[in-house]
Amino acid sequence: MDSVPAVVLDRVSLAFDRPVLRDLSLAVTPGETVAVLGESGTGKSTLLKLVLGLLAPDSGDVRVAGRSVPGMPTAERLALRRGIGMVFQGAALFDSLSVFENVAFALREHSELDEPAIAARVHESLALVDLEPAQVAAQLPAQLSGGMRKRVGVARAIAHRPTLLLYDEPTAGLDPLTTGTVVDLIARLRRDLGVTSLVVSHDVRAMLRTADRLALLHDGRFAFVGDADALRASAEPYTRAFLAAA
């Protein structure tokens, strides 16, 4: 396995009107799925923006595949993002575009694939998330269920075959059965595509099923980092309280 971590947060601090992250450190191994847990407003989504280079830390460093993101030239940062797939909380699909056009959008903007190759990649990506291309490609997002829209969002994120997938609350607003489908999908994409996944979520039960490690964010710091068994066994007071409330 690659010895260079896929993502590193190195003593990262960031404040807006108040401190959000305080001297935070985490390393994600290539091929690993790490879930960052925490209450709403604790800075979970801020972590994803730091990895994408949409925000810069006040201090510390953020590295992706060994490359420091803060201060990276714009062209280099844009190239870096093309190796990252982002799955948004609400899927963030273009309402006026069909499923096919949504998944093809980034390929047309940022790849040199011709139209037949784009069509093949779109169909392949939809199939990877258990959607039948012939049935859904021509549909608009409004014609799909919430779970199907989420899967189209994942298909769009993986269409350019990223090495890193970022998920922002992937199970938010979904019923238990659809949540299970999305959780299984995260695990399957790791197996089938070998991607590294960084997932931010407040859904402890779902993340216990799919993450290799879990990091619990509280008051700008990690109250816990470890695997599911260690999380369940943790004696740290906030960790125990968070689990009890889940």
MITIVO-572360 format. One record per residue (C-alpha): residue in three letters; y, z, x; residue number from 1. Coordinates in nm, 2 decimals, always signed. Example, Ala and Ser with C-alpha at 12.3 -4.5 7.8 and 13.67 -1.06 7.14 Angstrom:
<nodes>
- aa_y_z_x_i
- ALA_-0.45_+0.78_+1.23_1;
- SER_-0.11_+0.71_+1.37_2;
</nodes>
This chain:
<nodes>
- aa_y_z_x_i
- MET_+0.00_+0.00_+0.00_1;
- ASP_+0.35_-0.08_+0.11_2;
- SER_+0.49_+0.21_+0.32_3;
- VAL_+0.85_+0.15_+0.21_4;
- PRO_+0.93_+0.33_-0.12_5;
- ALA_+1.02_+0.10_-0.41_6;
- VAL_+1.31_+0.33_-0.51_7;
- VAL_+1.47_+0.62_-0.33_8;
- LEU_+1.74_+0.86_-0.46_9;
- ASP_+1.86_+1.04_-0.15_10;
- ARG_+2.07_+1.35_-0.22_11;
- VAL_+2.26_+1.17_-0.49_12;
- SER_+2.55_+1.34_-0.66_13;
- LEU_+2.77_+1.19_-0.93_14;
- ALA_+3.04_+1.34_-1.16_15;
- PHE_+3.25_+1.20_-1.44_16;
- ASP_+3.45_+1.46_-1.63_17;
- ARG_+3.18_+1.71_-1.52_18;
- PRO_+2.90_+1.70_-1.26_19;
- VAL_+2.61_+1.48_-1.39_20;
- LEU_+2.38_+1.47_-1.09_21;
- ARG_+2.37_+1.72_-0.82_22;
- ASP_+2.21_+1.65_-0.48_23;
- LEU_+1.92_+1.47_-0.65_24;
- SER_+1.63_+1.33_-0.45_25;
- LEU_+1.33_+1.13_-0.56_26;
- ALA_+1.11_+0.86_-0.40_27;
- VAL_+0.90_+0.62_-0.61_28;
- THR_+0.60_+0.45_-0.44_29;
- PRO_+0.53_+0.08_-0.49_30;
- GLY_+0.30_+0.03_-0.79_31;
- GLU_+0.37_+0.38_-0.92_32;
- THR_+0.49_+0.48_-1.27_33;
- VAL_+0.74_+0.76_-1.27_34;
- ALA_+0.89_+0.91_-1.58_35;
- VAL_+1.22_+1.09_-1.57_36;
- LEU_+1.23_+1.34_-1.86_37;
- GLY_+1.51_+1.54_-2.00_38;
- GLU_+1.73_+1.62_-2.30_39;
- SER_+1.99_+1.38_-2.43_40;
- GLY_+2.30_+1.37_-2.21_41;
- THR_+2.13_+1.50_-1.89_42;
- GLY_+2.20_+1.18_-1.69_43;
- LYS_+1.86_+1.00_-1.73_44;
- SER_+2.01_+0.66_-1.81_45;
- THR_+2.27_+0.71_-1.54_46;
- LEU_+1.99_+0.70_-1.29_47;
- LEU_+1.89_+0.35_-1.40_48;
- LYS_+2.26_+0.24_-1.36_49;
- LEU_+2.26_+0.37_-1.01_50;
- VAL_+1.94_+0.18_-0.92_51;
- LEU_+2.09_-0.14_-1.07_52;
- GLY_+2.41_-0.09_-0.88_53;
- LEU_+2.62_-0.06_-1.20_54;
- LEU_+2.73_+0.28_-1.08_55;
- ALA_+2.78_+0.42_-0.73_56;
- PRO_+2.71_+0.78_-0.64_57;
- ASP_+2.99_+1.01_-0.52_58;
- SER_+2.76_+1.11_-0.24_59;
- GLY_+2.41_+1.03_-0.12_60;
- ASP_+2.23_+0.70_-0.12_61;
- VAL_+2.03_+0.48_-0.36_62;
- ARG_+1.78_+0.24_-0.20_63;
- VAL_+1.56_-0.02_-0.36_64;
- ALA_+1.28_-0.17_-0.14_65;
- GLY_+1.45_-0.01_+0.16_66;
- ARG_+1.79_-0.16_+0.10_67;
- SER_+2.10_+0.06_+0.03_68;
- VAL_+2.25_-0.03_-0.31_69;
- PRO_+2.60_+0.13_-0.29_70;
- GLY_+2.84_-0.09_-0.11_71;
- MET_+2.61_-0.39_-0.12_72;
- PRO_+2.80_-0.72_-0.14_73;
- THR_+2.82_-0.86_-0.49_74;
- ALA_+2.60_-1.16_-0.42_75;
- GLU_+2.34_-0.95_-0.26_76;
- ARG_+2.34_-0.70_-0.55_77;
- LEU_+2.30_-0.98_-0.80_78;
- ALA_+2.00_-1.11_-0.60_79;
- LEU_+1.85_-0.76_-0.59_80;
- ARG_+1.88_-0.74_-0.97_81;
- ARG_+1.68_-1.06_-1.01_82;
- GLY_+1.38_-0.86_-0.87_83;
- ILE_+1.43_-0.59_-1.14_84;
- GLY_+1.33_-0.61_-1.50_85;
- MET_+1.53_-0.39_-1.75_86;
- VAL_+1.38_-0.28_-2.09_87;
- PHE_+1.67_-0.15_-2.30_88;
- GLN_+1.64_+0.12_-2.56_89;
- GLY_+1.72_-0.11_-2.85_90;
- ALA_+1.55_-0.42_-2.70_91;
- ALA_+1.91_-0.57_-2.68_92;
- LEU_+1.79_-0.91_-2.80_93;
- PHE_+2.03_-1.19_-2.89_94;
- ASP_+2.02_-1.19_-3.27_95;
- SER_+2.11_-1.56_-3.30_96;
- LEU_+1.85_-1.68_-3.06_97;
- SER_+1.48_-1.72_-3.13_98;
- VAL_+1.21_-1.51_-2.96_99;
- PHE_+1.14_-1.81_-2.73_100;
- GLU_+1.51_-1.85_-2.64_101;
- ASN_+1.55_-1.48_-2.58_102;
- VAL_+1.27_-1.47_-2.33_103;
- ALA_+1.37_-1.80_-2.17_104;
- PHE_+1.74_-1.70_-2.13_105;
- ALA_+1.72_-1.54_-1.79_106;
- LEU_+1.48_-1.80_-1.65_107;
- ARG_+1.73_-2.08_-1.74_108;
- GLU_+2.02_-1.88_-1.59_109;
- HIS_+1.86_-1.75_-1.27_110;
- SER_+1.56_-1.96_-1.18_111;
- GLU_+1.49_-2.32_-1.07_112;
- LEU_+1.20_-2.37_-1.31_113;
- ASP_+1.20_-2.69_-1.52_114;
- GLU_+1.17_-2.68_-1.90_115;
- PRO_+0.78_-2.72_-1.90_116;
- ALA_+0.75_-2.44_-1.65_117;
- ILE_+0.99_-2.22_-1.85_118;
- ALA_+0.79_-2.28_-2.16_119;
- ALA_+0.47_-2.19_-1.99_120;
- ARG_+0.62_-1.87_-1.84_121;
- VAL_+0.76_-1.77_-2.18_122;
- HIS_+0.42_-1.82_-2.35_123;
- GLU_+0.25_-1.63_-2.07_124;
- SER_+0.49_-1.34_-2.09_125;
- LEU_+0.46_-1.31_-2.47_126;
- ALA_+0.08_-1.31_-2.44_127;
- LEU_+0.10_-1.03_-2.18_128;
- VAL_+0.27_-0.81_-2.43_129;
- ASP_+0.01_-0.90_-2.70_130;
- LEU_+0.23_-1.13_-2.90_131;
- GLU_+0.09_-1.47_-3.01_132;
- PRO_+0.34_-1.73_-2.89_133;
- ALA_+0.26_-1.98_-3.17_134;
- GLN_+0.34_-1.71_-3.43_135;
- VAL_+0.65_-1.55_-3.29_136;
- ALA_+0.83_-1.80_-3.06_137;
- ALA_+1.04_-1.96_-3.34_138;
- GLN_+1.13_-1.63_-3.52_139;
- LEU_+1.46_-1.45_-3.49_140;
- PRO_+1.47_-1.08_-3.39_141;
- ALA_+1.56_-0.98_-3.74_142;
- GLN_+1.23_-1.11_-3.87_143;
- LEU_+1.03_-0.88_-3.64_144;
- SER_+0.93_-0.52_-3.67_145;
- GLY_+1.08_-0.26_-3.43_146;
- GLY_+0.77_-0.25_-3.22_147;
- MET_+0.76_-0.63_-3.20_148;
- ARG_+1.12_-0.64_-3.09_149;
- LYS_+1.05_-0.39_-2.82_150;
- ARG_+0.76_-0.60_-2.70_151;
- VAL_+0.98_-0.91_-2.69_152;
- GLY_+1.23_-0.71_-2.48_153;
- VAL_+0.95_-0.63_-2.24_154;
- ALA_+0.84_-1.00_-2.23_155;
- ARG_+1.20_-1.10_-2.14_156;
- ALA_+1.21_-0.83_-1.87_157;
- ILE_+0.89_-0.95_-1.70_158;
- ALA_+0.95_-1.33_-1.75_159;
- HIS_+1.09_-1.36_-1.40_160;
- ARG_+0.80_-1.15_-1.26_161;
- PRO_+1.00_-0.86_-1.12_162;
- THR_+0.85_-0.61_-0.88_163;
- LEU_+1.04_-0.32_-1.04_164;
- LEU_+1.06_-0.24_-1.42_165;
- LEU_+1.32_+0.00_-1.55_166;
- TYR_+1.27_+0.14_-1.90_167;
- ASP_+1.54_+0.31_-2.10_168;
- GLU_+1.38_+0.53_-2.38_169;
- PRO_+1.11_+0.27_-2.45_170;
- THR_+0.95_+0.47_-2.74_171;
- ALA_+1.28_+0.58_-2.91_172;
- GLY_+1.27_+0.52_-3.29_173;
- LEU_+0.91_+0.41_-3.30_174;
- ASP_+0.64_+0.55_-3.51_175;
- PRO_+0.34_+0.71_-3.34_176;
- LEU_+0.11_+0.41_-3.36_177;
- THR_+0.37_+0.18_-3.21_178;
- THR_+0.46_+0.44_-2.95_179;
- GLY_+0.10_+0.43_-2.84_180;
- THR_+0.11_+0.05_-2.82_181;
- VAL_+0.42_+0.06_-2.60_182;
- VAL_+0.27_+0.34_-2.38_183;
- ASP_-0.05_+0.14_-2.33_184;
- LEU_+0.16_-0.17_-2.25_185;
- ILE_+0.35_+0.01_-1.97_186;
- ALA_+0.01_+0.11_-1.81_187;
- ARG_-0.13_-0.24_-1.86_188;
- LEU_+0.17_-0.42_-1.69_189;
- ARG_+0.12_-0.19_-1.39_190;
- ARG_-0.24_-0.29_-1.38_191;
- ASP_-0.20_-0.66_-1.45_192;
- LEU_+0.13_-0.73_-1.26_193;
- GLY_+0.13_-0.45_-1.00_194;
- VAL_+0.49_-0.36_-1.09_195;
- THR_+0.66_-0.03_-1.01_196;
- SER_+0.79_+0.14_-1.32_197;
- LEU_+1.08_+0.39_-1.36_198;
- VAL_+1.09_+0.52_-1.71_199;
- VAL_+1.35_+0.75_-1.86_200;
- SER_+1.25_+0.92_-2.18_201;
- HIS_+1.27_+1.24_-2.38_202;
- ASP_+0.92_+1.17_-2.52_203;
- VAL_+0.70_+1.41_-2.32_204;
- ARG_+0.38_+1.34_-2.51_205;
- ALA_+0.41_+0.96_-2.45_206;
- MET_+0.49_+1.00_-2.08_207;
- LEU_+0.21_+1.24_-2.02_208;
- ARG_-0.02_+0.95_-2.12_209;
- THR_+0.11_+0.69_-1.89_210;
- ALA_+0.31_+0.83_-1.59_211;
- ASP_+0.16_+0.90_-1.25_212;
- ARG_+0.43_+1.15_-1.19_213;
- LEU_+0.70_+1.31_-1.41_214;
- ALA_+1.04_+1.44_-1.31_215;
- LEU_+1.22_+1.68_-1.54_216;
- LEU_+1.60_+1.66_-1.52_217;
- HIS_+1.80_+1.97_-1.60_218;
- ASP_+2.16_+2.06_-1.52_219;
- GLY_+2.18_+1.77_-1.28_220;
- ARG_+1.87_+1.86_-1.08_221;
- PHE_+1.50_+1.82_-1.11_222;
- ALA_+1.34_+2.13_-1.24_223;
- PHE_+1.00_+1.98_-1.18_224;
- VAL_+0.84_+1.68_-1.01_225;
- GLY_+0.47_+1.63_-1.02_226;
- ASP_+0.17_+1.49_-1.21_227;
- ALA_+0.08_+1.57_-1.57_228;
- ASP_-0.16_+1.85_-1.48_229;
- ALA_+0.10_+2.02_-1.26_230;
- LEU_+0.36_+1.98_-1.54_231;
- ARG_+0.13_+2.15_-1.79_232;
- ALA_+0.06_+2.43_-1.55_233;
- SER_+0.42_+2.48_-1.43_234;
- ALA_+0.56_+2.83_-1.44_235;
- GLU_+0.92_+2.72_-1.40_236;
- PRO_+1.11_+2.86_-1.70_237;
- TYR_+1.30_+2.55_-1.81_238;
- THR_+0.99_+2.33_-1.77_239;
- ARG_+0.78_+2.57_-1.98_240;
- ALA_+1.05_+2.58_-2.25_241;
- PHE_+1.09_+2.20_-2.25_242;
- LEU_+0.72_+2.15_-2.29_243;
- ALA_+0.70_+2.42_-2.57_244;
- ALA_+0.97_+2.24_-2.76_245;
- ALA_+0.81_+1.89_-2.73_246;
</nodes>
